[in-house]
Amino acid sequence: MSMLDLSAVPARVETYLRELFWQRVHPLLLTFDAGWHLRDIHGDAAHYGIDSADPAQGTQLLRDLFIGMPLDEPQDVPFVELDNGRSAHLHLIPDGDSFHVLLLDAETERERRRAQQQLGHEEALKSQAKTKAIGQLKQIRTELERQHARLEEAHALKNALIATMSHEFRTPLTSIFGYLQLIDRRAKEEPTIRDALHAVRRNATYLFTLAENLLEYGRSESSVALLNPTPIDLAALARDLEAMFRPLAEEKGLEFHVTLKLDDATEPVFDEVRLRQILLNLLSNAVRYTRRGEITADLVWRGQTFSADITDTGIGIAAAHRDSVFTPFNRGGHAGSKGAGLGLSIVKRLVEQMRGTLTFDSEIGRGSSFRVAVPLGRERANAHTEAAIAPRFWLQGRSVLVADDDPDIANLLQALLGDLGFRVRVVADAQSAVLEAMAGRPDVLLIDVELSGLSGNAAVYKLRSRGYKGRIVTLSATATSEAREAALRAGADHYLTKPLNVDQFVHVIQQAASADWDGRSDEPDDA
Amino acid sequence: MTATAHKVCMLGDFGVGKTSLVSRFVRSTFSEKYLTTVGVKVDTKEIALPNGAISKLVIWDIAGRSNLDALNMTYLRGASALLLVADGTRERSLHSALNLLMQSRGLLPDAAVVVAVNKLDLVEHWEVAPASLVELRRTLPVFETSARSGEGVEAAFAEVAARLAA
């Protein structure tokens, strides 16, 4: 490309070019000595926000711009946004002992570039967010499909078992009921036989009730059955147990004893069907798994609590199976068991429905002892809460740092944790929580997510990103899986939601406090 | 007392919040609207050091990108410190920041370096895992920041000033 020879350009064109140059580029030339003292200024200073009468401020900006750059070499710094918001190309031109700084307007070009760049960046950010969302959705779908397949398999298995077992029970029972009716008609004049037949019918009825247990598992696990507490005759219950199980025990050469102590004048009120199902299942197991020795059922009504200790000298339960004996369809509990694996899971479920407790001791070859304690039906809720927050000796002296900016909640947490035996310290903001946790290393940090200022999640993240290994429980008013995931991703071990469920709270805090400082091997749990 | 001036360059991918961090630090303002930077915007702020000395930070807010080209190299000339900025919600932006650091090392072998992982107010959506920052802290000073709330911003720039004074 050949250069335009300006001497050959007609004067009119030259004037035109000059005007065009000034209009479009607005050149401003400043000349400085080596010490940045302004010697001369030519051009449209106001266009760049520089007061030509007092150019000190503009000069300072230029000095700052060329910090660290040699002044004896040409410099070209494009697209510099000046104090007045305009963009300029800056050129430094050395000239002997002095140098010039030339400013050329770049605003139009900057805006054009910005429009293009803005569009491109926004598209890129949207695309990244979209890719991320699609990835998350895919992950969720895969997980849902996996869970769905697992649930379908479990559901099909459960349905098959229920169908089979119900059928297995009902077929012989239908036969038994039919023959009972037939014999009953022919033996009306024989009182002894009639009584015996009634006993058989009663037992068959209970057997039928047990069969119905199976159907209960066909219902949703989460559905809460309504209790039907009514006044019951415990002496009659004891007699029935005696009448039902003594013949079975004696047939196997076992001793069988039922005792009843009535130490409370209050009328016992319980859901009788469920209470009977509990005792029937425990005694059925005791008889089934005991080959020699004895079986005892000690029933006590005291302090508005009904308790039953069912003890046998049977085959016992291996330590390895202690945790799984209450799992439905588990058959590994009693060595060599042939049951459906439903009895103890039904007992546990019924006891929980009645807000009671179920414990057991067992030793292989020496027998088992199951203890059921059920509070009076009418007052079950209070009894449960009091039991749940009873102090645990192993929490004594452990420390909790509570971070909550609501004084009422903080006081409640302090009181609850104090009852559990913790040393409690309270702070009201996330920043203090980070500092206190790093310095004091409490056994548990209990932090509210929705703290004003720095959020609880941000504080947890900051702690974890600094290598903090202590247990962290977050508390939030948001009960969504996304909020839970976010808290756990930030580094929390447990996620609790408000309003506080005291039982869950106690359970989670106990779980968190029982872990060692470096022992973060447990799976996160949202309780 | 005359403040010592230092050129500090903000480096990081686009949209990580470099302009917002400068705006928060220099003017205590924040805008929700994303406006891409073209070229460079230079701001200054004086900061008092623990020993009472004043340090003047001349902050170059350079248009964001994941790789340094010749133009960016022009902007980096004479810088004494780099404030690398990443967006906690985009893990890739942390890789970009570290990549920019490596690329700039040839031109600025002795520049002080501080890392700001921005958008702490969106910590619920962060992709950068806490463990990644535990690792990064072994070699570089790292600050979780939020230009929106101001969290960690002063601390990050104060660290830059402290390292320049050291």
Interface residues (C-beta under 8 A of the other chain):
Chain A: L61 D64 L65 F66 I67 G68 M69 Q75 D76 V77 P78 F79 V80 E81 S87 A106 R110 R113 R114 Q117 Q118 H121 E122 A124 L125 Q128 K132 G453 L454 S455 N457 A458 Y461 K462 R464 S465 R466 G467 E482 A483 A486 A487 R489 A490 G491
Chain B: A5 H6 K7 F14 G15 Y34 L35 T36 V38 G39 V40 K41 V42 T44 V58 A63 G64 L71 T74 Y75 R77 G78 A79 S80 R90 R92 L120 D121 V123 E124 H125 W126 E127 A129 P130 A131 S132 L133 V134 R137 V142 E144 S146 S149 E151
